[in-house]
């Protein structure tokens, strides 16, 4: 596939972006370059490559979920800019 078969204006409309006349002229060549790189990737034999989710061998590094010591109300509210009835108050953001 080459960029000459791609409607740049249609793609811009789908992406909800405005493109200039200069971009309209340069994008097909850039898309051709990207498609050529993708074509090169498609030619690589990956039959013997083991699928991975991550490039490094990692395991779950989360700690176990065990209850611990709780903060006191005073400690929890110590840095709150505003508080009312032992709760942090924040400005309303939804009407």
N, C-alpha and C positions, 0 to 999 in steps of 0.2 A: 504494500500500500504506500502511496506517496501523498504528499500534502495537496497535490492538485485535485484530489478527490474529496478534500475536506472543505466544508463551507465555514470559513473563519467567522463570518458574521453570525451564522447560526450558533456556533460554539460560544461566541461572545454573549449572545442573547441568553443562552442557557446558563451561562456563568454570571449573568447579570452584571457584566462589566462593559465599559465603553472602551473602544480601541480607536486609535488615531489612524490616519491614512498611512503614516510611516509604519505603524505596527501591522497594518493590513498587508503591507508589502513584504515585511521582514519575517512575519510569523510562518508562512509556508516553508521557507528555507530552514528555519529553526526546527519546525516539526519534522521535516525530512531528516534532519540530523538526528533527532531523537528516535525516529522510527528506524534509522540505520543502526543505531546502537542497540535497540531492542531486537532487531533482526540478528545481530551478532550474538546476543545473549541466547536467542532461540536455537542457534546452531551448536551451542555447547552441550556436550553429552553429559547428562547428569543422572543417568540410570543407576550408577553405583554410589551416588551421594546420599547419605543418610539424612532424612528430613530433620530439621532442628527448629526450635522455637526461639533460640537464642544462640549467639555465636560462642558464648562461654558456657562451660559446664557449671550450672548453678543449682542450688537446692533451696528449699523454702528456708528463709533465714528469719522468719517471724518468731517471736517468742510465744510461749504458750499463754493462753488467756486465763490468768489466775487473778482472783481478786486481791487487791493490795490495800495499803493504808489509804484512807480517804482524807481529803482536805477538810479542814474545819470551814464553816460558813465564812468566818472572818478572813481566813487565808484566801479562800476562793474569791471573795469580793474585794480584797485588799487593793488591787489595781484597777478596779472597774471605775470608769469615769462617772457613771451614774448608777444608782441602785435604789430599789424600792421593795419593801417587804422581803428582804433577803434574796432579791433577784436582780440580775443585771438588766438595766433598761437601755434600749437602743432606739434611735430615731425610726419612725415608721417609714417604710420604703414602698409599701403597697397600699393603694387607696381602696 
